[in-house]
Amino acid sequence: MTDIIVIGAGVTGCAVARELARYDLSVTVLERASDVCEGTSKANSGIAHAGFDAVPGTLKAKLNVAGSEMMEDLSKELDFPFKRNGSLVLCFDEGDRHKLQRLLEQGLQNGVKGLRIIEREELKELEPNISNDAVAALFAPTGGIVCPFGLTIALAENAAVNGVMFRLNTKVQEIQKIPEGYRVITNQGTFDSRAVVNAAGVYVDRFHNMVSGQKIKIIPRKGEYCLMDKKVGSWVTRTIFQLPAKYGKGVLVTPTVHGNLLAGPTAVDIEDYEGVNTTGEGMADLMRRAALSVEGLPAGQVITSFAGLRAHGVTEKEDFILGPVEDAPGFFDAAGIESPGLTCAPALGKYMAEMVLKYLPAEEKKTFIATRKGIPSMALADPEERQRLIKENPLYADVVCRCEMVTEGEIVDAIRRPLGATTLDGVKRRTRAGMGRCQAGFCSPRTVEILARELGCDMAEIGKNDEGSEFLTE
């Protein structure tokens, strides 16, 4: 029997697991996919929100500001990309200025620093490509951008190094109450645990409802995105929002930490819990709405599109559902984690861990390792660093992905490190091999070959992600 089972290896589950790893507790993470960060966490805007749009007094508001403040130090501690680039919320109608004022007052109440409303002239100075129709904007200098898979993988690796056991390809099928805690039945066997943290994204209500008579409901909210080439990555330097609408913050335009330009998401409630396909209608709506924010949106530079699902919790307060389940002692929900969930993750992990520790008190480990070193990037390294890496390992001189200048040394590192990559997507999210202009058209065969060699298997066994996505047949 383990002390704690965490269901779900997205950013929330990994943040909770990493915080629990600080204590003398046995922790197991169960994830149905072949890798961490395969669900909601892999397909979002990558925004570290400042915290002005969450309703004061909610968990969203509290954890958003706290998570934003923690993100910079955490990025240095765990070595993942983060930049505090600032954000702007555009107002297109003089009659809507009161909405900007409301956001400003709400943000100040939440403790967001540096917020102010700026006029058209200053707005154009800050962002020359901003829409000519914008009359004013709320400027939030503490807004940021982060790599969502970089953050999630860093949390997971650090948790694993500190003793957390990750069981991938392990799909939870049933949860039963037992005298000692909970029995979690999966496709890979049965796991008994004294406590459970339910961080299963869009599936979180299914597991909650297995153990509680107080039912909850999650609605998958689909968001589609377009990613543009790095040559237009500086079209804007800050994250550009529009005034929020019924389904959230609306379509944004933002640079990414890797130098691309991103537009999205749309927001459509659906019934399909696996509905991550993009649509022609969705793409057209997305680009039309994104073009309202900037002049001359470079739609011809789109290199890929994708969609993700957000776990929209049906609650009276439109808030996260966090904490112990009243009629299921030892069962803890992290439910309804939609925007700004990614930003909240560092603070949310700590918040959940503290609640679990009230149920299962434990001493802090003296051996906890708080830092983690990421994979060296030849694309970002200076000449001296490149020479040093090549001298240490000649594989760093062999470029596999030409678009992103990713070398064999980086791919091998991605495979060999804790919770190493076993799929093409796993390599892509750890190294960016396949994320460039050709979208893996050139480097895929070589990456598959390296994976097979390092994992000691046949190339026909290597897939894009989960079982059934293999590239080759015999």
VENVENBEL-V115859 format. One record per run of one state. SS is the DSSP state (@ for helix, = for strand, . for the rest). FROM is the first residue (numbers start at 1). LEN is the number of residues. If there is no record, write none. Layout:
((SS,FROM,LEN) (SS,FROM,LEN))
//
This chain:
((.,1,1) (=,2,6) (.,8,3) (@,11,10) (.,21,2) (=,23,1) (.,24,3) (=,27,4) (.,31,9) (@,40,3) (.,43,4) (=,47,2) (.,49,10) (@,59,20) (.,79,3) (=,82,2) (.,84,3) (=,87,5) (.,92,2) (@,94,17) (.,111,5) (=,116,4) (@,120,7) (.,127,3) (=,130,1) (.,131,5) (=,136,5) (.,141,3) (=,144,3) (.,147,1) (@,148,14) (.,162,3) (=,165,3) (.,168,4) (=,172,7) (.,179,2) (=,181,6) (.,187,2) (=,189,10) (.,199,2) (@,201,11) (.,212,6) (=,218,11) (.,229,1) (@,230,3) (.,233,6) (=,239,4) (.,243,2) (=,245,1) (.,246,2) (=,248,1) (.,249,3) (=,252,4) (.,256,5) (=,261,4) (.,265,3) (=,268,3) (.,271,9) (@,280,11) (.,291,3) (=,294,1) (.,295,4) (@,299,3) (=,302,12) (.,314,7) (=,321,5) (.,326,2) (=,328,8) (.,336,5) (@,341,19) (.,360,4) (=,364,1) (.,365,18) (@,383,10) (.,393,1) (@,394,4) (.,398,1) (=,399,3) (.,402,4) (=,406,2) (@,408,9) (.,417,7) (@,424,8) (.,432,12) (@,444,12) (.,456,3) (@,459,3) (.,462,1) (=,463,1) (.,464,6) (=,470,1) (.,471,4))
//
